[in-house]
C-alpha cells in the first residue's frame, strides 16, 4: 500500500505530494486496497467457521464511501446511533446483518431500527430492555435482542478503551445477566436470540478474548438448560493494529483460531464487530508545516492539522507515526509536532525526529483511518477537512472540505 518512489511517499500509485496539491491540507486519505485486503483477511481467517458474520463497527470511520466498500464485500454493520443507521440504510446494507449497540438508545432509534428490520439489539441495561419491549409493542413487532454482558475481563489496554470491566458503563454484569435473560424471556414483545460482549479496543494479548468467550460459553449452557434458545454469540471487536514500528499485533488467523476452538463447542452463529483493525492502517492525515519555532527547551514544528482534526493524541496520549512526504537524510532535528489549536494539549507527536524539515513541507500522520475524521470537531471554528479514497492511480473526493459558512448556517443571531 505504502511505497517510496524517487524519495516520495506514495499511497498505492498516488504520491502524497500530488494529493496535497490537489485537495489541500489538512486532508484525510484512505487506501481502498487496504480496506478490501483487511476485510478479506478476516473472511479467510474465519472460513472454517462458516456461520460467521463480520459486522464492521461504523463508529471507527463512517464515511459513506468506506461503508459502501465493505457492503460490496458482504459486510454487516455494528451501529450505535440513528445517524449511523441512516448511513447504512443509504448505502443499501442488508438489515439482517445489522446489530445495534450503545448504552443510550432513544425510543426514536429503537423504532427506526425495528422498521428497518435489524438482526438484533445489543441491550445494555434493564431499563433499555423495558424500553425496547414497550416500543416493540407500539410498533406491533417482536424485537430480537442480545444482552451485552460484562465479563469483567481486563483486556490490558488503555483504560479509556477498556469496556469489559466491572467499572465500565457498558453492559450488564455477567453475574446479573442470568436474571436479565429470565426477565427478557417473559416479555411478550422480546425475542431473546443472542449473547454479546465487547471487552475493549487495541488489544494485543489474545488471552482476554479467550477468557471472555469461555464465560459466554458457560452462560450459553445455563440459558440453554432454561430453554432459552441462543442463536448468536457476538464477541465484539477489539483486535489491535500496528501504530509503532516495533508493534507486533496478533494476526487475524491467530485470533480466529482462539475463537473458533470454543465456538465449535457452542455451535451457533458468530458475530464479529471489527472496526480499527479494518480501517486504522488504511488511513492517513496529510498536513503542512506552517512554522518552525525554537525555544530554550524545545523545537516545535507547527502544522495546519490539530486536535480538532485528529483527537486521539490529545485524548488518549495516543501515538501516531509521523513522516515527511518527501524523504531526506540530512539535517536531522527533534521536534514536538503541534497544531494550531489554542490548547497546550494540541500536540500530535512528542520528540519526533525528522530530517530537513522546512516550512511548506507536507507531513504524513500514519494509522489515522480509525477514530480520526469521525472524532473531528469545529473547535476554534475550524472547518472539518476533506476525505479522499485512493484506488490504484485514482483519487476520489469522498467528503468535501467544510466551509465556515456551513459551520455558521445553523446558528441564530438574536
Order of alpha helices (4+ residues) and beta strands (2+ residues): beta-beta-beta-alpha-beta-alpha-beta-alpha-beta-alpha-beta-alpha-beta-alpha-beta-beta-alpha-beta-alpha-beta-alpha-beta-alpha-beta-beta-alpha-beta-beta-beta-beta-beta-beta-alpha
